[in-house]
Amino acid sequence: MGVYTFTAIDETSPIAPARLFKALCLDNHIIFPKVLPHVIKTIDFVEGDSTVVGCVKQYNFAEGIPHKYAKGKVNELDVNNCYVKFTNIEGDILGDVLECIVYEVKMETSGSGSHYKMVCHFHTKGDIVVTETDDIVKGDIQSLVMTYKAVQEYLLNNPQLCA
């Protein structure tokens, strides 16, 4: 098994870190289906009933998306420091190439907003090698960026949410 690490997102946002973290990491089961109904149909808790270490969420994709679902498990969570590490542990999104994908998300204060950084660790099966130009990596990173931008726009248009 190989591990290939790529930075998916490294951007500043006008939104405060705690608010962005709440929307993207803690309340994504509520926010994502509202903001991206054409991508995420529902997010259900499979283990645990809240976003805490050890909980597992199942992301059910909308009709027309090439994947049916993905399951993610929270490995580490530090709400005060806006940090989460979670692993995509199951789902057809992993295909025949990946064992799992580990995501590390960190948000810090930057000016009146935040600096958002997401790093992805792609754990491949056997001796498979992946690069940033491979479809499975490009597709995952593009969907992460699209989600981030959509949620950021939603929060900018709804300043009362996740406050």
Biotite code that builds the C-alpha atoms (Angstrom):
import biotite.structure as struc

atoms = struc.array([
    struc.Atom([0.000, 0.000, 0.000], chain_id="A", res_id=1, res_name="MET", atom_name="CA", element="C"),
    struc.Atom([1.235, 3.469, -0.869], chain_id="A", res_id=2, res_name="GLY", atom_name="CA", element="C"),
    struc.Atom([0.227, 6.801, 0.621], chain_id="A", res_id=3, res_name="VAL", atom_name="CA", element="C"),
    struc.Atom([0.122, 9.841, -1.654], chain_id="A", res_id=4, res_name="TYR", atom_name="CA", element="C"),
    struc.Atom([-0.463, 13.271, -0.124], chain_id="A", res_id=5, res_name="THR", atom_name="CA", element="C"),
    struc.Atom([-1.916, 16.298, -1.902], chain_id="A", res_id=6, res_name="PHE", atom_name="CA", element="C"),
    struc.Atom([-3.160, 19.693, -0.729], chain_id="A", res_id=7, res_name="THR", atom_name="CA", element="C"),
    struc.Atom([-6.745, 20.030, -1.923], chain_id="A", res_id=8, res_name="ALA", atom_name="CA", element="C"),
    struc.Atom([-7.517, 23.480, -0.541], chain_id="A", res_id=9, res_name="ILE", atom_name="CA", element="C"),
    struc.Atom([-5.232, 26.229, 0.757], chain_id="A", res_id=10, res_name="ASP", atom_name="CA", element="C"),
    struc.Atom([-7.224, 29.461, 0.696], chain_id="A", res_id=11, res_name="GLU", atom_name="CA", element="C"),
    struc.Atom([-8.357, 32.394, 2.746], chain_id="A", res_id=12, res_name="THR", atom_name="CA", element="C"),
    struc.Atom([-12.022, 33.083, 3.382], chain_id="A", res_id=13, res_name="SER", atom_name="CA", element="C"),
    struc.Atom([-13.872, 36.142, 4.671], chain_id="A", res_id=14, res_name="PRO", atom_name="CA", element="C"),
    struc.Atom([-15.730, 33.841, 7.079], chain_id="A", res_id=15, res_name="ILE", atom_name="CA", element="C"),
    struc.Atom([-14.516, 33.342, 10.659], chain_id="A", res_id=16, res_name="ALA", atom_name="CA", element="C"),
    struc.Atom([-12.859, 29.960, 11.298], chain_id="A", res_id=17, res_name="PRO", atom_name="CA", element="C"),
    struc.Atom([-15.356, 28.731, 13.909], chain_id="A", res_id=18, res_name="ALA", atom_name="CA", element="C"),
    struc.Atom([-18.314, 29.448, 11.632], chain_id="A", res_id=19, res_name="ARG", atom_name="CA", element="C"),
    struc.Atom([-16.714, 27.853, 8.575], chain_id="A", res_id=20, res_name="LEU", atom_name="CA", element="C"),
    struc.Atom([-15.624, 24.844, 10.651], chain_id="A", res_id=21, res_name="PHE", atom_name="CA", element="C"),
    struc.Atom([-19.126, 24.369, 12.008], chain_id="A", res_id=22, res_name="LYS", atom_name="CA", element="C"),
    struc.Atom([-20.656, 24.423, 8.521], chain_id="A", res_id=23, res_name="ALA", atom_name="CA", element="C"),
    struc.Atom([-18.063, 22.253, 6.761], chain_id="A", res_id=24, res_name="LEU", atom_name="CA", element="C"),
    struc.Atom([-17.171, 19.797, 9.515], chain_id="A", res_id=25, res_name="CYS", atom_name="CA", element="C"),
    struc.Atom([-19.657, 19.701, 12.386], chain_id="A", res_id=26, res_name="LEU", atom_name="CA", element="C"),
    struc.Atom([-22.997, 20.453, 10.731], chain_id="A", res_id=27, res_name="ASP", atom_name="CA", element="C"),
    struc.Atom([-22.243, 19.201, 7.221], chain_id="A", res_id=28, res_name="ASN", atom_name="CA", element="C"),
    struc.Atom([-25.007, 16.596, 7.608], chain_id="A", res_id=29, res_name="HIS", atom_name="CA", element="C"),
    struc.Atom([-27.435, 19.544, 7.696], chain_id="A", res_id=30, res_name="ILE", atom_name="CA", element="C"),
    struc.Atom([-25.667, 22.034, 5.413], chain_id="A", res_id=31, res_name="ILE", atom_name="CA", element="C"),
    struc.Atom([-24.443, 19.908, 2.474], chain_id="A", res_id=32, res_name="PHE", atom_name="CA", element="C"),
    struc.Atom([-27.853, 18.524, 1.391], chain_id="A", res_id=33, res_name="PRO", atom_name="CA", element="C"),
    struc.Atom([-29.265, 22.088, 1.473], chain_id="A", res_id=34, res_name="LYS", atom_name="CA", element="C"),
    struc.Atom([-26.386, 23.700, -0.379], chain_id="A", res_id=35, res_name="VAL", atom_name="CA", element="C"),
    struc.Atom([-25.570, 20.865, -2.795], chain_id="A", res_id=36, res_name="LEU", atom_name="CA", element="C"),
    struc.Atom([-28.799, 18.856, -3.276], chain_id="A", res_id=37, res_name="PRO", atom_name="CA", element="C"),
    struc.Atom([-27.685, 17.959, -6.805], chain_id="A", res_id=38, res_name="HIS", atom_name="CA", element="C"),
    struc.Atom([-24.639, 16.219, -5.281], chain_id="A", res_id=39, res_name="VAL", atom_name="CA", element="C"),
    struc.Atom([-25.497, 15.150, -1.715], chain_id="A", res_id=40, res_name="ILE", atom_name="CA", element="C"),
    struc.Atom([-28.919, 13.643, -1.133], chain_id="A", res_id=41, res_name="LYS", atom_name="CA", element="C"),
    struc.Atom([-28.499, 12.969, 2.598], chain_id="A", res_id=42, res_name="THR", atom_name="CA", element="C"),
    struc.Atom([-25.844, 12.423, 5.239], chain_id="A", res_id=43, res_name="ILE", atom_name="CA", element="C"),
    struc.Atom([-26.770, 9.866, 7.881], chain_id="A", res_id=44, res_name="ASP", atom_name="CA", element="C"),
    struc.Atom([-25.049, 8.874, 11.108], chain_id="A", res_id=45, res_name="PHE", atom_name="CA", element="C"),
    struc.Atom([-24.115, 5.180, 10.951], chain_id="A", res_id=46, res_name="VAL", atom_name="CA", element="C"),
    struc.Atom([-22.249, 5.104, 14.269], chain_id="A", res_id=47, res_name="GLU", atom_name="CA", element="C"),
    struc.Atom([-22.777, 7.742, 16.923], chain_id="A", res_id=48, res_name="GLY", atom_name="CA", element="C"),
    struc.Atom([-25.351, 10.484, 16.761], chain_id="A", res_id=49, res_name="ASP", atom_name="CA", element="C"),
    struc.Atom([-23.098, 13.485, 16.619], chain_id="A", res_id=50, res_name="SER", atom_name="CA", element="C"),
    struc.Atom([-19.841, 14.557, 15.065], chain_id="A", res_id=51, res_name="THR", atom_name="CA", element="C"),
    struc.Atom([-17.397, 13.215, 17.655], chain_id="A", res_id=52, res_name="VAL", atom_name="CA", element="C"),
    struc.Atom([-14.293, 11.068, 17.442], chain_id="A", res_id=53, res_name="VAL", atom_name="CA", element="C"),
    struc.Atom([-15.330, 7.627, 16.236], chain_id="A", res_id=54, res_name="GLY", atom_name="CA", element="C"),
    struc.Atom([-18.603, 8.641, 14.631], chain_id="A", res_id=55, res_name="CYS", atom_name="CA", element="C"),
    struc.Atom([-19.292, 7.412, 11.115], chain_id="A", res_id=56, res_name="VAL", atom_name="CA", element="C"),
    struc.Atom([-21.366, 9.346, 8.598], chain_id="A", res_id=57, res_name="LYS", atom_name="CA", element="C"),
    struc.Atom([-22.702, 7.970, 5.325], chain_id="A", res_id=58, res_name="GLN", atom_name="CA", element="C"),
    struc.Atom([-22.805, 10.461, 2.464], chain_id="A", res_id=59, res_name="TYR", atom_name="CA", element="C"),
    struc.Atom([-25.571, 9.439, 0.043], chain_id="A", res_id=60, res_name="ASN", atom_name="CA", element="C"),
    struc.Atom([-25.099, 10.973, -3.382], chain_id="A", res_id=61, res_name="PHE", atom_name="CA", element="C"),
    struc.Atom([-27.888, 12.358, -5.554], chain_id="A", res_id=62, res_name="ALA", atom_name="CA", element="C"),
    struc.Atom([-29.169, 10.796, -8.760], chain_id="A", res_id=63, res_name="GLU", atom_name="CA", element="C"),
    struc.Atom([-26.821, 11.406, -11.655], chain_id="A", res_id=64, res_name="GLY", atom_name="CA", element="C"),
    struc.Atom([-23.674, 11.329, -9.532], chain_id="A", res_id=65, res_name="ILE", atom_name="CA", element="C"),
    struc.Atom([-21.423, 8.432, -10.593], chain_id="A", res_id=66, res_name="PRO", atom_name="CA", element="C"),
    struc.Atom([-21.126, 7.162, -7.003], chain_id="A", res_id=67, res_name="HIS", atom_name="CA", element="C"),
    struc.Atom([-23.844, 5.948, -4.641], chain_id="A", res_id=68, res_name="LYS", atom_name="CA", element="C"),
    struc.Atom([-22.296, 6.609, -1.229], chain_id="A", res_id=69, res_name="TYR", atom_name="CA", element="C"),
    struc.Atom([-19.203, 7.104, 0.893], chain_id="A", res_id=70, res_name="ALA", atom_name="CA", element="C"),
    struc.Atom([-18.672, 6.499, 4.604], chain_id="A", res_id=71, res_name="LYS", atom_name="CA", element="C"),
    struc.Atom([-16.436, 8.778, 6.629], chain_id="A", res_id=72, res_name="GLY", atom_name="CA", element="C"),
    struc.Atom([-15.117, 8.206, 10.152], chain_id="A", res_id=73, res_name="LYS", atom_name="CA", element="C"),
    struc.Atom([-13.901, 11.000, 12.437], chain_id="A", res_id=74, res_name="VAL", atom_name="CA", element="C"),
    struc.Atom([-10.411, 10.105, 13.691], chain_id="A", res_id=75, res_name="ASN", atom_name="CA", element="C"),
    struc.Atom([-9.442, 13.320, 15.495], chain_id="A", res_id=76, res_name="GLU", atom_name="CA", element="C"),
    struc.Atom([-11.443, 16.396, 16.411], chain_id="A", res_id=77, res_name="LEU", atom_name="CA", element="C"),
    struc.Atom([-10.374, 19.636, 18.086], chain_id="A", res_id=78, res_name="ASP", atom_name="CA", element="C"),
    struc.Atom([-13.287, 22.056, 17.872], chain_id="A", res_id=79, res_name="VAL", atom_name="CA", element="C"),
    struc.Atom([-11.452, 24.823, 19.766], chain_id="A", res_id=80, res_name="ASN", atom_name="CA", element="C"),
    struc.Atom([-8.624, 24.797, 17.216], chain_id="A", res_id=81, res_name="ASN", atom_name="CA", element="C"),
    struc.Atom([-10.871, 24.104, 14.193], chain_id="A", res_id=82, res_name="CYS", atom_name="CA", element="C"),
    struc.Atom([-9.089, 20.873, 13.306], chain_id="A", res_id=83, res_name="TYR", atom_name="CA", element="C"),
    struc.Atom([-10.526, 17.551, 12.144], chain_id="A", res_id=84, res_name="VAL", atom_name="CA", element="C"),
    struc.Atom([-9.014, 14.414, 10.693], chain_id="A", res_id=85, res_name="LYS", atom_name="CA", element="C"),
    struc.Atom([-11.398, 11.949, 9.103], chain_id="A", res_id=86, res_name="PHE", atom_name="CA", element="C"),
    struc.Atom([-11.164, 8.942, 6.848], chain_id="A", res_id=87, res_name="THR", atom_name="CA", element="C"),
    struc.Atom([-13.279, 7.876, 3.908], chain_id="A", res_id=88, res_name="ASN", atom_name="CA", element="C"),
    struc.Atom([-13.458, 4.208, 4.942], chain_id="A", res_id=89, res_name="ILE", atom_name="CA", element="C"),
    struc.Atom([-15.976, 2.758, 2.511], chain_id="A", res_id=90, res_name="GLU", atom_name="CA", element="C"),
    struc.Atom([-17.920, 3.390, -0.662], chain_id="A", res_id=91, res_name="GLY", atom_name="CA", element="C"),
    struc.Atom([-17.786, 2.966, -4.380], chain_id="A", res_id=92, res_name="ASP", atom_name="CA", element="C"),
    struc.Atom([-15.937, 6.281, -4.555], chain_id="A", res_id=93, res_name="ILE", atom_name="CA", element="C"),
    struc.Atom([-12.775, 4.366, -3.543], chain_id="A", res_id=94, res_name="LEU", atom_name="CA", element="C"),
    struc.Atom([-13.015, 2.089, -6.568], chain_id="A", res_id=95, res_name="GLY", atom_name="CA", element="C"),
    struc.Atom([-10.429, -0.603, -7.193], chain_id="A", res_id=96, res_name="ASP", atom_name="CA", element="C"),
    struc.Atom([-7.571, 1.802, -6.541], chain_id="A", res_id=97, res_name="VAL", atom_name="CA", element="C"),
    struc.Atom([-7.958, 3.080, -2.969], chain_id="A", res_id=98, res_name="LEU", atom_name="CA", element="C"),
    struc.Atom([-8.089, 1.495, 0.466], chain_id="A", res_id=99, res_name="GLU", atom_name="CA", element="C"),
    struc.Atom([-9.138, 4.812, 1.989], chain_id="A", res_id=100, res_name="CYS", atom_name="CA", element="C"),
    struc.Atom([-8.627, 8.570, 1.865], chain_id="A", res_id=101, res_name="ILE", atom_name="CA", element="C"),
    struc.Atom([-7.587, 10.441, 5.007], chain_id="A", res_id=102, res_name="VAL", atom_name="CA", element="C"),
    struc.Atom([-8.453, 14.130, 5.143], chain_id="A", res_id=103, res_name="TYR", atom_name="CA", element="C"),
    struc.Atom([-6.906, 16.701, 7.478], chain_id="A", res_id=104, res_name="GLU", atom_name="CA", element="C"),
    struc.Atom([-8.699, 20.031, 7.805], chain_id="A", res_id=105, res_name="VAL", atom_name="CA", element="C"),
    struc.Atom([-7.379, 23.048, 9.694], chain_id="A", res_id=106, res_name="LYS", atom_name="CA", element="C"),
    struc.Atom([-8.830, 26.543, 9.887], chain_id="A", res_id=107, res_name="MET", atom_name="CA", element="C"),
    struc.Atom([-7.073, 29.489, 11.492], chain_id="A", res_id=108, res_name="GLU", atom_name="CA", element="C"),
    struc.Atom([-7.811, 33.161, 11.880], chain_id="A", res_id=109, res_name="THR", atom_name="CA", element="C"),
    struc.Atom([-6.526, 35.275, 9.015], chain_id="A", res_id=110, res_name="SER", atom_name="CA", element="C"),
    struc.Atom([-7.348, 38.968, 9.134], chain_id="A", res_id=111, res_name="GLY", atom_name="CA", element="C"),
    struc.Atom([-11.088, 39.271, 9.702], chain_id="A", res_id=112, res_name="SER", atom_name="CA", element="C"),
    struc.Atom([-11.694, 35.821, 8.186], chain_id="A", res_id=113, res_name="GLY", atom_name="CA", element="C"),
    struc.Atom([-9.878, 32.526, 8.071], chain_id="A", res_id=114, res_name="SER", atom_name="CA", element="C"),
    struc.Atom([-7.229, 30.467, 6.358], chain_id="A", res_id=115, res_name="HIS", atom_name="CA", element="C"),
    struc.Atom([-8.588, 27.062, 5.316], chain_id="A", res_id=116, res_name="TYR", atom_name="CA", element="C"),
    struc.Atom([-6.283, 24.171, 4.538], chain_id="A", res_id=117, res_name="LYS", atom_name="CA", element="C"),
    struc.Atom([-7.274, 20.636, 3.577], chain_id="A", res_id=118, res_name="MET", atom_name="CA", element="C"),
    struc.Atom([-4.714, 17.927, 2.925], chain_id="A", res_id=119, res_name="VAL", atom_name="CA", element="C"),
    struc.Atom([-5.684, 14.544, 1.456], chain_id="A", res_id=120, res_name="CYS", atom_name="CA", element="C"),
    struc.Atom([-3.772, 11.298, 1.949], chain_id="A", res_id=121, res_name="HIS", atom_name="CA", element="C"),
    struc.Atom([-4.721, 8.718, -0.682], chain_id="A", res_id=122, res_name="PHE", atom_name="CA", element="C"),
    struc.Atom([-3.962, 5.176, 0.560], chain_id="A", res_id=123, res_name="HIS", atom_name="CA", element="C"),
    struc.Atom([-3.730, 2.927, -2.488], chain_id="A", res_id=124, res_name="THR", atom_name="CA", element="C"),
    struc.Atom([-4.221, -0.802, -2.815], chain_id="A", res_id=125, res_name="LYS", atom_name="CA", element="C"),
    struc.Atom([-1.154, -2.936, -3.476], chain_id="A", res_id=126, res_name="GLY", atom_name="CA", element="C"),
    struc.Atom([1.562, -1.152, -5.386], chain_id="A", res_id=127, res_name="ASP", atom_name="CA", element="C"),
    struc.Atom([-0.759, 1.260, -7.216], chain_id="A", res_id=128, res_name="ILE", atom_name="CA", element="C"),
    struc.Atom([0.658, 4.768, -7.607], chain_id="A", res_id=129, res_name="VAL", atom_name="CA", element="C"),
    struc.Atom([-1.546, 7.863, -7.950], chain_id="A", res_id=130, res_name="VAL", atom_name="CA", element="C"),
    struc.Atom([-0.670, 11.410, -8.945], chain_id="A", res_id=131, res_name="THR", atom_name="CA", element="C"),
    struc.Atom([-2.556, 14.712, -8.956], chain_id="A", res_id=132, res_name="GLU", atom_name="CA", element="C"),
    struc.Atom([-3.353, 14.166, -12.621], chain_id="A", res_id=133, res_name="THR", atom_name="CA", element="C"),
    struc.Atom([-5.130, 10.819, -12.089], chain_id="A", res_id=134, res_name="ASP", atom_name="CA", element="C"),
    struc.Atom([-8.904, 11.020, -12.479], chain_id="A", res_id=135, res_name="ASP", atom_name="CA", element="C"),
    struc.Atom([-9.625, 9.599, -9.013], chain_id="A", res_id=136, res_name="ILE", atom_name="CA", element="C"),
    struc.Atom([-7.448, 12.266, -7.342], chain_id="A", res_id=137, res_name="VAL", atom_name="CA", element="C"),
    struc.Atom([-8.536, 15.144, -9.609], chain_id="A", res_id=138, res_name="LYS", atom_name="CA", element="C"),
    struc.Atom([-12.205, 14.239, -9.172], chain_id="A", res_id=139, res_name="GLY", atom_name="CA", element="C"),
    struc.Atom([-11.968, 14.085, -5.387], chain_id="A", res_id=140, res_name="ASP", atom_name="CA", element="C"),
    struc.Atom([-10.092, 17.370, -5.123], chain_id="A", res_id=141, res_name="ILE", atom_name="CA", element="C"),
    struc.Atom([-12.468, 19.109, -7.551], chain_id="A", res_id=142, res_name="GLN", atom_name="CA", element="C"),
    struc.Atom([-15.486, 17.970, -5.520], chain_id="A", res_id=143, res_name="SER", atom_name="CA", element="C"),
    struc.Atom([-13.856, 19.168, -2.279], chain_id="A", res_id=144, res_name="LEU", atom_name="CA", element="C"),
    struc.Atom([-13.126, 22.593, -3.757], chain_id="A", res_id=145, res_name="VAL", atom_name="CA", element="C"),
    struc.Atom([-16.644, 22.851, -5.209], chain_id="A", res_id=146, res_name="MET", atom_name="CA", element="C"),
    struc.Atom([-18.160, 21.951, -1.833], chain_id="A", res_id=147, res_name="THR", atom_name="CA", element="C"),
    struc.Atom([-15.980, 24.454, 0.028], chain_id="A", res_id=148, res_name="TYR", atom_name="CA", element="C"),
    struc.Atom([-16.849, 27.275, -2.373], chain_id="A", res_id=149, res_name="LYS", atom_name="CA", element="C"),
    struc.Atom([-20.580, 26.465, -2.324], chain_id="A", res_id=150, res_name="ALA", atom_name="CA", element="C"),
    struc.Atom([-20.712, 26.378, 1.485], chain_id="A", res_id=151, res_name="VAL", atom_name="CA", element="C"),
    struc.Atom([-18.685, 29.584, 1.734], chain_id="A", res_id=152, res_name="GLN", atom_name="CA", element="C"),
    struc.Atom([-21.117, 31.325, -0.653], chain_id="A", res_id=153, res_name="GLU", atom_name="CA", element="C"),
    struc.Atom([-24.090, 29.972, 1.317], chain_id="A", res_id=154, res_name="TYR", atom_name="CA", element="C"),
    struc.Atom([-22.656, 31.327, 4.572], chain_id="A", res_id=155, res_name="LEU", atom_name="CA", element="C"),
    struc.Atom([-21.907, 34.713, 3.008], chain_id="A", res_id=156, res_name="LEU", atom_name="CA", element="C"),
    struc.Atom([-25.539, 34.925, 1.823], chain_id="A", res_id=157, res_name="ASN", atom_name="CA", element="C"),
    struc.Atom([-26.914, 33.709, 5.181], chain_id="A", res_id=158, res_name="ASN", atom_name="CA", element="C"),
    struc.Atom([-24.889, 35.472, 7.900], chain_id="A", res_id=159, res_name="PRO", atom_name="CA", element="C"),
    struc.Atom([-27.144, 34.163, 10.680], chain_id="A", res_id=160, res_name="GLN", atom_name="CA", element="C"),
    struc.Atom([-26.274, 30.505, 9.960], chain_id="A", res_id=161, res_name="LEU", atom_name="CA", element="C"),
    struc.Atom([-23.635, 28.653, 11.978], chain_id="A", res_id=162, res_name="CYS", atom_name="CA", element="C"),
    struc.Atom([-23.030, 31.830, 13.977], chain_id="A", res_id=163, res_name="ALA", atom_name="CA", element="C"),
])
